[in-house]
Amino acid sequence: MTLDDGVSIQLPFLDWLQDETCFSLASRHHYLWGYPSSESTCELLFAHARGGVQHDLPNNLQTFVERTNGRVGDTGRVAREHTLLKFYQAFISAEDREDAVNCLAGSNVARLKLRLGILSSRFRASHPLKACPACINEDVRNVGWAYWHLRHQYPGVWVCTKHQQLLSQSVYKSTGLKRFNWLLPSCHLLQSAIEGQASMPDKTFALLWRLAQLIDEIVEGGAIRPLLASQLNEVYSGELARRGWVTHGGYLRLAQISSAFLEYAGPLGKVAEFARLPIDMDAAAMQLGRLLHPSRTGTHPLSHLLVIHWLFGSASTFREAQSNTPQPQKLCSFGFADSLQPADIDVIAQPGQGHSIDLTAVTQACKGIGSETQATTLQGGDAFTVGQDVSPLMLPAIDAAASRKLRLCKGDAEIAVQMGVSLEAISQIELPEDDARSSRNQAQKDKTDRRDQERAIWLSLLKASGFRGITWMIKKAQSTHTWLYRNDRIWLDKYKPPFLPKGAKVRGVTVDWDARDKLLSSLVRDTTLLLLKEQGARRIFFWQLYQKIPELLAKKDSLHRLPLTRQAVQDALGAHQSFRKMLD
């Protein structure tokens, strides 16, 4: 193998195995080459003593690609197909995907984990290494290596869908032990991550198996069609309404929703990764209220996957519901029904954008008055903006268009905005008095028709809004809201969606430190007895405790708030005689 700097190293190089992670490929090279330390392999492949050694989202991928002369593929392929970015990219935009690839190509991935919602989630951010014992035996028999499968590493996956067998997790890496080492799966280095795995009910296993299938299918489909938060909330809204969990006024029936979700999530509590799921009605109402809110951002994809599995059961059912969700009507601001005439100029304006003149209509108007040069200039230049003065050659065309609108008794300011010219240009146009009088009745009728039209649009949006609130409605029909706000304010105030239920706006759940202290201290003492009695340990180290209790490592800096746990740890590390008396 020849490095990018021209140095030739006579070392064999391996190719990707099916569904292999980048960490796994580098680990296989480390064992194949026989280096005594992980730093040597890191320096050779990633040009840094600790480069690329992260098992979930490795850094320095650009260097990895260059040092292997592109044999592993380009940086984008390695990041999207051989790291956990494949899981997270199913829920982010194309722009965010490119940003994520750039982060993995560089030396720092901490910002990426924050943007993906990993660090701020209720789920473990360490991504434990997982493997299927049946896959280990099969891989050794078929390809000669036991390696890490990417599908097994997805958050929420705890069953091998191929062998229908529970996954086990490594005792290293995510627990803080051998964080910077290269590792390959081995049955004697795996442990169960599920409480009472041997006596797990069939119903719980089936739930975990179906969840793993759904996650696998959603992730595969997300590579082509990502699931964005706004789209997901459209689908959730339709399913919640179909189940009768949304009132006519748009309120969530949180009592029914929370009860149903607790029934679904109860069996998942046996898995350490799902330990932070709600266990009572108040916590469920708070978490679901936030998750189902359409403006929620930075949410961990596993939260959405659990809701999808709970509401739809399978990826195919979810995709069907997604395709059947009606798309909201796309409305434009300042849209009018009167069609363009050869000498008419109208405005095409989108919400949040400036107003500009339709160049095609302007060109036709200019040609109508014999100004070919002016028409060519307009086509090649920028569109007029609101309030911009125009060439004298344009005035006949503008007069013709504005006169038609003035006869409908539209205001000068409104016409100036529609025409894209200054207010002074419109004020210079005069109409005969008899024309103005004859058009008043017609203008009143047009205003009534416009009011009925805007009311109908607003009512249809109100019916479709569900629990998404007035902000969502305004974004969908900004011009309608603006017109009703200016011309029909009393009616608009009467037909507004209600505010979200108070339960959906409650702040985070207050931590019950006493309950947590009792639970952790009990786990520490049980683990200590296990190490002393079954494994014959004469001295216990702290790493042995948090290897068995991953939650303990996360609370290492909070032991001052957990006095029972702190005492249990001190007793374990000191190997007091009290434990030996308990053993006797």
RODO-2510 file (C-alpha; in nm, 4 decimals, decimal comma):
residues 584
     n   res          X          Y          Z
     1     m     0,0000     0,0000     0,0000
     2     t     0,1340     0,3481    -0,0909
     3     l     0,0377     0,6457     0,1241
     4     d    -0,0621     0,9823    -0,0187
     5     d     0,2769     1,1271     0,0779
     6     g     0,4551     0,8720    -0,1423
     7     v     0,5714     0,6394     0,1330
     8     s     0,5355     0,2766     0,0263
     9     i     0,4347     0,0271     0,2958
    10     q     0,4225    -0,3408     0,2149
    11     l     0,1020    -0,4224     0,4018
    12     p    -0,2022    -0,6152     0,2800
    13     f    -0,5254    -0,4197     0,2495
    14     l    -0,8796    -0,5485     0,3045
    15     d    -1,2033    -0,4645     0,1269
    16     w    -1,5397    -0,3819     0,2777
    17     l    -1,7593    -0,6629     0,4023
    18     q    -2,1356    -0,6409     0,3671
    19     d    -2,2909    -0,3849     0,6026
    20     e    -1,9548    -0,3181     0,7716
    21     t    -1,8763    -0,0069     0,9753
    22     c    -1,5708     0,2092     0,9203
    23     f    -1,4548     0,1277     1,2740
    24     s    -1,4785    -0,2428     1,1945
    25     l    -1,2690    -0,2168     0,8771
    26     a    -0,9953    -0,0241     1,0580
    27     s    -1,0057    -0,2760     1,3464
    28     r    -0,9584    -0,5654     1,1060
    29     h    -0,6523    -0,3945     0,9597
    30     h    -0,5148    -0,3380     1,3083
    31     y    -0,5383    -0,7107     1,3874
    32     l    -0,4156    -0,8115     1,0412
    33     w    -0,1084    -0,5894     1,0553
    34     g    -0,0314    -0,6920     1,4123
    35     y     0,0581    -0,3524     1,5545
    36     p     0,1094    -0,3629     1,9344
    37     s    -0,0731    -0,0339     1,9952
    38     s    -0,3848     0,1258     1,8529
    39     e    -0,1975     0,4533     1,8028
    40     s     0,0147     0,2983     1,5278
    41     t    -0,2905     0,2058     1,3199
    42     c    -0,4471     0,5456     1,3886
    43     e    -0,1343     0,7249     1,2667
    44     l    -0,1105     0,5087     0,9570
    45     l    -0,4745     0,5372     0,8484
    46     f    -0,5856     0,8718     0,9951
    47     a    -0,2592     1,0645     1,0487
    48     h    -0,3336     1,1152     1,4185
    49     a    -0,2683     0,9105     1,7317
    50     r    -0,6419     0,9020     1,8093
    51     g    -0,7857     0,9744     1,4677
    52     g    -1,0834     0,7780     1,3411
    53     v    -1,1042     0,5559     1,6472
    54     q    -1,4608     0,6613     1,7342
    55     h    -1,6853     0,3632     1,6662
    56     d    -1,9988     0,5624     1,5791
    57     l    -1,9064     0,8892     1,4048
    58     p    -1,5308     0,8799     1,3305
    59     n    -1,3319     1,1870     1,2338
    60     n    -1,0522     1,2445     0,9801
    61     l    -1,2353     1,0507     0,7075
    62     q    -1,0838     1,2676     0,4352
    63     t    -0,7356     1,1602     0,5485
    64     f    -0,8550     0,7993     0,5617
    65     v    -0,9689     0,8178     0,1996
    66     e    -0,6448     0,9837     0,0872
    67     r    -0,4204     0,7407     0,2741
    68     t    -0,5972     0,4426     0,1185
    69     n    -0,5761     0,5996    -0,2290
    70     g    -0,9553     0,6012    -0,2579
    71     r    -0,9816     0,2238    -0,2357
    72     v    -1,2492     0,2552     0,0368
    73     g    -1,4494     0,5007    -0,1750
    74     d    -1,4822     0,8764    -0,1459
    75     t    -1,5444     1,0612     0,1807
    76     g    -1,9170     1,0944     0,1181
    77     r    -1,9601     0,7227     0,0583
    78     v    -1,7648     0,6251     0,3702
    79     a    -1,9599     0,8704     0,5863
    80     r    -2,3064     0,7917     0,4502
    81     e    -2,2769     0,4141     0,4136
    82     h    -2,0322     0,3013     0,6827
    83     t    -2,0930     0,5251     0,9863
    84     l    -2,3965     0,6049     1,1998
    85     l    -2,4568     0,9074     0,9803
    86     k    -2,6582     0,6638     0,7673
    87     f    -2,9080     0,6425     1,0550
    88     y    -2,9253     1,0154     1,1246
    89     q    -2,9273     1,1313     0,7615
    90     a    -3,2733     0,9802     0,7187
    91     f    -3,4094     1,2736     0,9225
    92     i    -3,2096     1,5741     0,7990
    93     s    -3,2104     1,7873     0,4865
    94     a    -2,9664     1,7519     0,1979
    95     e    -2,7828     2,0641     0,3125
    96     d    -2,7394     1,9249     0,6634
    97     r    -2,6155     1,5969     0,5162
    98     e    -2,3365     1,7745     0,3330
    99     d    -2,2475     1,9635     0,6481
   100     a    -2,2351     1,6351     0,8417
   101     v    -2,0036     1,4781     0,5826
   102     n    -1,7745     1,7801     0,6057
   103     c    -1,7645     1,7444     0,9853
   104     l    -1,6676     1,3772     0,9624
   105     a    -1,4065     1,4614     0,7012
   106     g    -1,2392     1,6988     0,9499
   107     s    -1,0980     1,6540     1,2971
   108     n    -1,3865     1,7612     1,5255
   109     v    -1,7271     1,5900     1,5363
   110     a    -1,8574     1,7383     1,8635
   111     r    -2,0574     2,0067     1,6792
   112     l    -2,2167     1,7395     1,4615
   113     k    -2,3465     1,5409     1,7589
   114     l    -2,5063     1,8562     1,8965
   115     r    -2,6744     1,9445     1,5660
   116     l    -2,8083     1,5920     1,5221
   117     g    -2,9842     1,6155     1,8595
   118     i    -2,7694     1,3408     2,0148
   119     l    -2,6210     1,5277     2,3091
   120     s    -2,9495     1,6895     2,4151
   121     s    -3,1647     1,3766     2,3829
   122     r    -3,3051     1,1463     2,6500
   123     f    -3,1254     0,8534     2,4918
   124     r    -2,7673     0,7452     2,5422
   125     a    -2,5233     0,9462     2,3330
   126     s    -2,2447     0,6887     2,3585
   127     h    -2,3897     0,4402     2,1064
   128     p    -2,2889     0,1057     2,2594
   129     l    -2,1230    -0,1429     2,0270
   130     k    -2,3703    -0,4251     1,9605
   131     a    -2,3395    -0,7652     1,7976
   132     c    -2,5442    -1,0774     1,7335
   133     p    -2,3798    -1,4026     1,8580
   134     a    -2,5297    -1,5909     1,5635
   135     c    -2,3835    -1,3363     1,3193
   136     i    -2,0421    -1,3699     1,4836
   137     n    -2,0366    -1,7452     1,4264
   138     e    -2,1744    -1,7143     1,0752
   139     d    -1,9280    -1,4410     0,9735
   140     v    -1,6281    -1,6367     1,1021
   141     r    -1,7467    -1,9411     0,9093
   142     n    -1,8231    -1,7547     0,5836
   143     v    -1,5689    -1,4700     0,5582
   144     g    -1,3129    -1,5588     0,8239
   145     w    -1,3757    -1,2492     1,0361
   146     a    -1,6213    -1,1471     1,3048
   147     y    -1,7037    -0,7823     1,2323
   148     w    -1,9375    -0,5024     1,3407
   149     h    -2,2572    -0,4755     1,1354
   150     l    -2,3863    -0,1207     1,0823
   151     r    -2,7523    -0,2238     1,1113
   152     h    -2,6875    -0,3579     1,4608
   153     q    -2,5485    -0,0199     1,5723
   154     y    -2,8623     0,1824     1,4929
   155     p    -3,0167     0,3394     1,8064
   156     g    -3,3285     0,1463     1,9074
   157     v    -3,2196    -0,1798     1,7392
   158     w    -3,1815    -0,4643     1,9912
   159     v    -3,2806    -0,7631     1,7790
   160     c    -3,0976    -0,9080     1,4797
   161     t    -3,3666    -0,9125     1,2123
   162     k    -3,1789    -1,1834     1,0193
   163     h    -3,1513    -1,4392     1,3006
   164     q    -3,4339    -1,3065     1,5216
   165     q    -3,1969    -1,3064     1,8163
   166     l    -3,1371    -1,0445     2,0854
   167     l    -2,8246    -0,8356     2,0450
   168     s    -2,5569    -0,8103     2,3118
   169     q    -2,3380    -0,5091     2,3776
   170     s    -1,9630    -0,4821     2,4196
   171     v    -1,8199    -0,4297     2,7666
   172     y    -1,5820    -0,1727     2,6151
   173     k    -1,5898     0,1623     2,4300
   174     s    -1,9243     0,3103     2,5402
   175     t    -1,8497     0,2316     2,9070
   176     g    -1,5322     0,4377     2,8927
   177     l    -1,2983     0,1381     2,8900
   178     k    -1,0588     0,1070     2,5961
   179     r    -1,2104     0,4161     2,4391
   180     f    -0,9192     0,4535     2,1962
   181     n    -0,8673     0,0869     2,1098
   182     w    -0,9531    -0,1052     1,7960
   183     l    -1,1904    -0,3926     1,8702
   184     l    -1,3702    -0,6751     1,6938
   185     p    -1,6770    -0,8569     1,8295
   186     s    -1,6209    -1,1621     2,0447
   187     c    -1,8841    -1,3540     2,2383
   188     h    -1,6845    -1,3537     2,5633
   189     l    -1,6564    -0,9706     2,5480
   190     l    -2,0318    -0,9179     2,5117
   191     q    -2,2915    -0,8762     2,7818
   192     s    -2,6686    -0,8443     2,7930
   193     a    -2,8127    -0,4956     2,7969
   194     i    -3,1675    -0,6086     2,8711
   195     e    -3,2943    -0,6704     3,2218
   196     g    -3,4274    -1,0238     3,2634
   197     q    -3,3301    -1,1222     2,9088
   198     a    -3,3542    -1,4954     2,9813
   199     s    -3,7165    -1,4666     3,0930
   200     m    -3,8276    -1,1996     2,8454
   201     p    -4,1944    -1,2419     2,7465
   202     d    -4,2632    -1,3256     2,3851
   203     k    -4,4720    -1,0085     2,3532
   204     t    -4,1752    -0,7886     2,4505
   205     f    -3,9398    -0,9695     2,2140
   206     a    -4,1901    -0,9344     1,9279
   207     l    -4,2176    -0,5618     2,0004
   208     l    -3,8393    -0,5170     1,9861
   209     w    -3,8160    -0,7267     1,6709
   210     r    -4,0838    -0,5260     1,4882
   211     l    -3,9218    -0,2013     1,6025
   212     a    -3,5860    -0,3169     1,4622
   213     q    -3,7499    -0,4047     1,1296
   214     l    -3,9191    -0,0647     1,1091
   215     i    -3,5965     0,1232     1,1901
   216     d    -3,4048    -0,0723     0,9268
   217     e    -3,6645     0,0004     0,6568
   218     i    -3,7064     0,3657     0,7508
   219     v    -3,3301     0,4248     0,7463
   220     e    -3,2908     0,2562     0,4083
   221     g    -3,5741     0,4619     0,2612
   222     g    -3,4492     0,7801     0,4254
   223     a    -3,1340     0,7730     0,2157
   224     i    -3,3570     0,8519    -0,0841
   225     r    -3,6428     1,0420     0,0786
   226     p    -3,5528     1,1959     0,4169
   227     l    -3,8215     1,2465     0,6793
   228     l    -3,8256     1,6089     0,7917
   229     a    -3,9966     1,7223     1,1116
   230     s    -4,2605     1,9307     0,9318
   231     q    -4,3621     1,6360     0,7120
   232     l    -4,3756     1,3977     1,0066
   233     n    -4,6097     1,6256     1,1969
   234     e    -4,8456     1,6326     0,8989
   235     v    -4,8652     1,2517     0,9108
   236     y    -4,8954     1,2406     1,2905
   237     s    -5,1787     1,4927     1,2780
   238     g    -5,3782     1,2831     1,0334
   239     e    -5,3369     0,9620     1,2334
   240     l    -5,4197     1,1273     1,5673
   241     a    -5,7320     1,2788     1,4152
   242     r    -5,8291     0,9440     1,2612
   243     r    -5,8088     0,7828     1,6035
   244     g    -6,0266     1,0551     1,7533
   245     w    -5,7501     1,1934     1,9733
   246     v    -5,7932     1,5537     1,8544
   247     t    -6,0968     1,7582     1,9531
   248     h    -6,3022     1,9589     1,7057
   249     g    -6,1381     2,2729     1,8407
   250     g    -5,7900     2,1349     1,7777
   251     y    -5,6956     2,0282     2,1303
   252     l    -5,4969     1,7125     2,1880
   253     r    -5,6746     1,4556     2,4024
   254     l    -5,3551     1,4118     2,6031
   255     a    -5,5118     1,1773     2,8585
   256     q    -5,6028     0,9229     2,5901
   257     i    -5,2798     0,9753     2,3947
   258     s    -5,0599     0,9417     2,7025
   259     s    -5,2405     0,6315     2,8230
   260     a    -5,1997     0,4620     2,4847
   261     f    -4,8310     0,5530     2,4595
   262     l    -4,7572     0,4299     2,8121
   263     e    -4,9146     0,0968     2,7254
   264     y    -4,6895     0,0762     2,4192
   265     a    -4,3693     0,1914     2,5906
   266     g    -4,4049    -0,0143     2,9088
   267     p    -4,2310    -0,3318     2,7812
   268     l    -3,9440    -0,1260     2,6352
   269     g    -3,8361    -0,0150     2,9817
   270     k    -3,6421    -0,3408     3,0203
   271     v    -3,3835    -0,2064     2,7733
   272     a    -3,1302     0,0377     2,9207
   273     e    -3,1496     0,2621     2,6143
   274     f    -3,5218     0,3189     2,6750
   275     a    -3,4950     0,3749     3,0496
   276     r    -3,5785     0,7443     3,0077
   277     l    -3,9120     0,6844     2,8389
   278     p    -4,2065     0,8204     3,0427
   279     i    -4,3432     0,6008     3,3186
   280     d    -4,6462     0,8073     3,4226
   281     m    -4,9193     1,0167     3,2629
   282     d    -4,7655     1,3562     3,3409
   283     a    -4,4272     1,2687     3,1911
   284     a    -4,5921     1,1132     2,8845
   285     a    -4,8109     1,4189     2,8280
   286     m    -4,5117     1,6496     2,8528
   287     q    -4,2868     1,4498     2,6198
   288     l    -4,5535     1,3820     2,3585
   289     g    -4,6779     1,7408     2,3681
   290     r    -4,3290     1,8624     2,2823
   291     l    -4,2590     1,5954     2,0234
   292     l    -4,5865     1,6472     1,8369
   293     h    -4,5446     2,0239     1,8290
   294     p    -4,4664     2,1203     1,4676
   295     s    -4,1925     2,3696     1,5553
   296     r    -3,9856     2,1146     1,7456
   297     t    -3,6265     2,1001     1,6147
   298     g    -3,3145     1,9077     1,7048
   299     t    -3,5153     1,6014     1,8104
   300     h    -3,3384     1,2674     1,8269
   301     p    -3,4606     1,0467     1,5388
   302     l    -3,5313     0,7624     1,7812
   303     s    -3,8092     0,9699     1,9362
   304     h    -3,9798     0,9929     1,5975
   305     l    -3,9169     0,6256     1,5221
   306     l    -4,0875     0,5221     1,8444
   307     v    -4,3903     0,7390     1,7625
   308     i    -4,4036     0,5999     1,4080
   309     h    -4,3888     0,2438     1,5395
   310     w    -4,6514     0,3180     1,8024
   311     l    -4,8965     0,4867     1,5629
   312     f    -4,8440     0,2809     1,2457
   313     g    -4,6787    -0,0463     1,3458
   314     s    -4,4745    -0,0940     1,0285
   315     a    -4,2795     0,1093     0,7759
   316     s    -4,5151     0,0148     0,4929
   317     t    -4,8205     0,1387     0,6827
   318     f    -4,6398     0,4620     0,7658
   319     r    -4,5353     0,5162     0,4026
   320     e    -4,8932     0,4590     0,2914
   321     a    -5,0211     0,7134     0,5428
   322     q    -4,7490     0,9526     0,4323
   323     s    -4,8495     0,9259     0,0673
   324     n    -5,2186     0,9689     0,1542
   325     t    -5,1616     1,2811     0,3650
   326     p    -5,3144     1,5701     0,1682
   327     q    -5,0688     1,8418     0,0780
   328     p    -5,1762     2,1867     0,1990
   329     q    -5,2883     2,4212    -0,0766
   330     k    -5,0086     2,6474    -0,1890
   331     l    -5,1352     3,0053    -0,1858
   332     c    -4,9663     3,3197    -0,3141
   333     s    -4,9855     3,6643    -0,1658
   334     f    -5,1652     3,9332    -0,3669
   335     g    -5,3144     3,6785    -0,6087
   336     f    -5,5998     3,8052    -0,8278
   337     a    -5,8367     3,6267    -1,0621
   338     d    -5,8368     3,8775    -1,3456
   339     s    -5,6313     3,7439    -1,6334
   340     l    -5,3511     3,9323    -1,8015
   341     q    -5,4283     4,1390    -2,1076
   342     p    -5,1657     4,2443    -2,3618
   343     a    -5,1340     4,5833    -2,1940
   344     d    -5,1820     4,4617    -1,8353
   345     i    -4,9090     4,4208    -1,5758
   346     d    -4,9657     4,2136    -1,2631
   347     v    -4,7539     4,1250    -0,9657
   348     i    -4,6460     3,7743    -0,8727
   349     a    -4,5441     3,7702    -0,5074
   350     q    -4,4609     3,4871    -0,2736
   351     p    -4,4836     3,5142     0,1051
   352     g    -4,1681     3,6644     0,2494
   353     q    -4,0362     3,7890    -0,0895
   354     g    -4,0274     4,1270    -0,2577
   355     h    -4,2818     4,2179    -0,5272
   356     s    -4,1690     4,2234    -0,8900
   357     i    -4,3271     4,2906    -1,2267
   358     d    -4,4047     3,9970    -1,4545
   359     l    -4,1464     4,0578    -1,7299
   360     t    -4,3514     3,8707    -1,9902
   361     a    -4,6484     4,1019    -1,9375
   362     v    -4,4217     4,4074    -1,9411
   363     t    -4,2651     4,2912    -2,2658
   364     q    -4,6060     4,2468    -2,4259
   365     a    -4,7130     4,5893    -2,3041
   366     c    -4,4007     4,7536    -2,4418
   367     k    -4,4392     4,5844    -2,7781
   368     g    -4,8017     4,7016    -2,7819
   369     i    -4,6858     5,0629    -2,7719
   370     g    -4,4071     5,0112    -3,0231
   371     s    -4,1076     4,9970    -2,7900
   372     e    -3,9099     4,6881    -2,8914
   373     t    -3,5868     4,8264    -2,7426
   374     q    -3,7412     4,8836    -2,4008
   375     a    -3,8851     4,5293    -2,4043
   376     t    -3,5431     4,3790    -2,4789
   377     t    -3,3809     4,5801    -2,2029
   378     l    -3,6399     4,4663    -1,9506
   379     q    -3,5932     4,1009    -2,0374
   380     g    -3,2189     4,1209    -1,9878
   381     g    -3,2238     4,3231    -1,6663
   382     d    -3,3607     4,2913    -1,3151
   383     a    -3,7293     4,3129    -1,2302
   384     f    -3,8677     4,6376    -1,0914
   385     t    -3,9076     4,6613    -0,7162
   386     v    -4,1899     4,8276    -0,5270
   387     g    -4,1687     5,2062    -0,5416
   388     q    -3,9279     5,2181    -0,8373
   389     d    -3,9860     5,4870    -1,0984
   390     v    -4,0130     5,3693    -1,4568
   391     s    -3,9153     5,4947    -1,7996
   392     p    -4,1538     5,7381    -1,9728
   393     l    -4,1903     5,4801    -2,2496
   394     m    -4,3615     5,2542    -1,9977
   395     l    -4,6215     5,5060    -1,8800
   396     p    -4,8901     5,4298    -2,1432
   397     a    -4,8841     5,0618    -2,0521
   398     i    -4,8932     5,1402    -1,6817
   399     d    -5,1774     5,3883    -1,7308
   400     a    -5,3849     5,1282    -1,9121
   401     a    -5,3348     4,8647    -1,6436
   402     a    -5,3767     5,0990    -1,3484
   403     s    -5,6926     5,2563    -1,4931
   404     r    -5,8658     4,9213    -1,4955
   405     k    -5,7849     4,8733    -1,1270
   406     l    -5,8816     5,2292    -1,0338
   407     r    -6,2254     5,1751    -1,1876
   408     l    -6,2689     4,8948    -0,9313
   409     c    -6,2087     5,1558    -0,6583
   410     k    -5,8890     4,9946    -0,5389
   411     g    -5,6639     5,2170    -0,3291
   412     d    -5,3667     5,3986    -0,4820
   413     a    -5,1211     5,2325    -0,2417
   414     e    -5,2560     4,8853    -0,3182
   415     i    -5,2293     4,9454    -0,6913
   416     a    -4,8753     5,0806    -0,6567
   417     v    -4,7708     4,7614    -0,4800
   418     q    -4,9399     4,5456    -0,7408
   419     m    -4,7892     4,7383    -1,0322
   420     g    -4,4419     4,7636    -0,8801
   421     v    -4,4188     5,1410    -0,9335
   422     s    -4,4139     5,4474    -0,7133
   423     l    -4,7244     5,5947    -0,5523
   424     e    -4,6685     5,9234    -0,7390
   425     a    -4,7021     5,7468    -1,0757
   426     i    -5,0442     5,6114    -0,9767
   427     s    -5,1674     5,9389    -0,8270
   428     q    -5,1164     6,1165    -1,1623
   429     i    -5,3749     5,8943    -1,3321
   430     e    -5,7213     6,0523    -1,3437
   431     l    -6,0574     5,8939    -1,4263
   432     p    -6,3781     6,0631    -1,5413
   433     e    -6,6182     6,1246    -1,2566
   434     d    -6,8962     5,9189    -1,4164
   435     d    -6,6667     5,6165    -1,4451
   436     a    -6,5828     5,6351    -1,0735
   437     r    -6,9499     5,6611    -0,9734
   438     s    -7,0564     5,3762    -1,1964
   439     s    -6,7943     5,1406    -1,0542
   440     r    -6,8761     5,1804    -0,6837
   441     n    -7,1440     4,9149    -0,6766
   442     q    -6,9218     4,6758    -0,8666
   443     a    -6,6343     4,7405    -0,6257
   444     q    -6,8542     4,6673    -0,3265
   445     k    -6,9650     4,3414    -0,4849
   446     d    -6,6045     4,2458    -0,5603
   447     k    -6,5042     4,3158    -0,2021
   448     t    -6,7847     4,0926    -0,0743
   449     d    -6,6785     3,8155    -0,3104
   450     r    -6,3169     3,8539    -0,1975
   451     r    -6,4245     3,8359     0,1662
   452     d    -6,6197     3,5162     0,1063
   453     q    -6,3264     3,3668    -0,0811
   454     e    -6,0723     3,4491     0,1910
   455     r    -6,3072     3,3262     0,4640
   456     a    -6,3492     2,9935     0,2849
   457     i    -5,9718     2,9520     0,2547
   458     w    -5,9219     3,0358     0,6223
   459     l    -6,1945     2,7947     0,7383
   460     s    -6,0500     2,5100     0,5321
   461     l    -5,7088     2,5697     0,6878
   462     l    -5,8635     2,5903     1,0339
   463     k    -6,0215     2,2495     0,9819
   464     a    -5,6931     2,0988     0,8594
   465     s    -5,4716     2,2641     1,1195
   466     g    -5,5498     2,0162     1,3974
   467     f    -5,3250     2,1081     1,6891
   468     r    -5,0639     2,2995     1,4883
   469     g    -5,1820     2,6465     1,5816
   470     i    -5,2202     2,9831     1,4119
   471     t    -4,8524     3,0163     1,3180
   472     w    -4,8837     2,7173     1,0872
   473     m    -5,2001     2,8653     0,9308
   474     i    -5,0377     3,2028     0,8663
   475     k    -4,7411     3,0371     0,6955
   476     k    -4,9764     2,8422     0,4678
   477     a    -5,1923     3,1447     0,3737
   478     q    -5,0132     3,4660     0,4590
   479     s    -5,2058     3,6809     0,2092
   480     t    -5,5392     3,5472     0,3359
   481     h    -5,4533     3,6287     0,6958
   482     t    -5,3286     3,9760     0,5977
   483     w    -5,6462     4,0575     0,4047
   484     l    -5,8777     3,9342     0,6797
   485     y    -5,6732     4,1137     0,9446
   486     r    -5,7142     4,4446     0,7599
   487     n    -6,0687     4,4074     0,6301
   488     d    -6,2512     4,1519     0,8486
   489     r    -6,0769     4,1644     1,1877
   490     i    -6,3801     4,0818     1,4059
   491     w    -6,4569     3,7654     1,2063
   492     l    -6,0890     3,6610     1,2062
   493     d    -6,0640     3,6896     1,5855
   494     k    -6,3672     3,4655     1,6164
   495     y    -6,2214     3,1887     1,3992
   496     k    -5,8746     3,1291     1,5360
   497     p    -5,7348     2,7933     1,6474
   498     p    -5,7129     2,7483     2,0233
   499     f    -5,3803     2,7552     2,2003
   500     l    -5,2040     2,4289     2,2722
   501     p    -5,3089     2,2573     2,5944
   502     k    -5,1210     2,3712     2,8976
   503     g    -4,9767     2,0261     2,9459
   504     a    -4,7867     2,0506     2,6167
   505     k    -4,5964     2,3593     2,7354
   506     v    -4,4791     2,2321     3,0706
   507     r    -4,1066     2,2539     3,1244
   508     g    -3,8848     1,9514     3,1652
   509     v    -3,9620     1,6840     3,4182
   510     t    -3,8114     1,7495     3,7594
   511     v    -3,5604     1,4792     3,8444
   512     d    -3,6552     1,2649     4,1425
   513     w    -3,3070     1,2400     4,2916
   514     d    -3,4204     1,0326     4,5893
   515     a    -3,5731     0,7636     4,3699
   516     r    -3,2697     0,7663     4,1421
   517     d    -3,0393     0,7428     4,4438
   518     k    -3,2214     0,4391     4,5816
   519     l    -3,2184     0,2637     4,2446
   520     l    -2,8495     0,3259     4,1703
   521     s    -2,7344     0,2352     4,5219
   522     s    -2,9263    -0,0912     4,4982
   523     l    -2,7652    -0,1678     4,1616
   524     v    -2,4177    -0,0897     4,2987
   525     r    -2,4624    -0,3233     4,5959
   526     d    -2,6042    -0,6030     4,3817
   527     t    -2,3172    -0,5659     4,1350
   528     t    -2,0647    -0,5673     4,4183
   529     l    -2,2053    -0,8921     4,5577
   530     l    -2,1961    -1,0412     4,2081
   531     l    -1,8298    -0,9512     4,1598
   532     l    -1,7300    -1,0783     4,5025
   533     k    -1,9315    -1,3976     4,5011
   534     e    -1,9507    -1,5193     4,1419
   535     q    -1,6306    -1,3786     3,9969
   536     g    -1,4187    -1,4133     4,3096
   537     a    -1,2866    -1,0575     4,2997
   538     r    -1,0830    -0,9637     4,6064
   539     r    -1,0697    -0,5981     4,5107
   540     i    -1,3238    -0,3961     4,3151
   541     f    -1,2425    -0,0999     4,0916
   542     f    -1,4784     0,1763     3,9865
   543     w    -1,4505     0,0798     3,6193
   544     q    -1,5851    -0,2662     3,7055
   545     l    -1,8953    -0,1043     3,8554
   546     y    -1,9801     0,1291     3,5673
   547     q    -1,8960    -0,1465     3,3203
   548     k    -2,1949    -0,3307     3,4636
   549     i    -2,3963    -0,0132     3,5320
   550     p    -2,3440     0,2352     3,2421
   551     e    -2,5799     0,4838     3,4087
   552     l    -2,3346     0,5132     3,6980
   553     l    -2,0632     0,6611     3,4773
   554     a    -2,2988     0,9372     3,3608
   555     k    -2,3717     1,0250     3,7254
   556     k    -2,0076     1,0256     3,8351
   557     d    -2,0024     1,4049     3,8714
   558     s    -2,3391     1,4085     4,0513
   559     l    -2,2591     1,1670     4,3341
   560     h    -2,2822     1,4565     4,5810
   561     r    -2,6577     1,4536     4,5101
   562     l    -2,6750     1,0753     4,5496
   563     p    -2,5542     1,0041     4,9042
   564     l    -2,6732     0,6426     4,9140
   565     t    -2,5039     0,5663     4,5848
   566     r    -2,1840     0,7394     4,6897
   567     q    -2,1735     0,5359     5,0108
   568     a    -2,2385     0,2145     4,8182
   569     v    -1,9511     0,2951     4,5803
   570     q    -1,7176     0,3726     4,8685
   571     d    -1,8094     0,0461     5,0377
   572     a    -1,7498    -0,1445     4,7158
   573     l    -1,4112     0,0140     4,6479
   574     g    -1,3030    -0,0426     5,0059
   575     a    -1,4226    -0,4058     5,0044
   576     h    -1,5457    -0,3694     5,3626
   577     q    -1,5953    -0,6710     5,5806
   578     s    -1,9681    -0,6029     5,5804
   579     f    -1,9901    -0,7481     5,2305
   580     r    -1,8013    -1,0582     5,3263
   581     k    -2,0289    -1,1029     5,6261
   582     m    -2,3263    -1,0798     5,3907
   583     l    -2,1675    -1,3477     5,1740
   584     d    -2,1210    -1,5764     5,4746
***
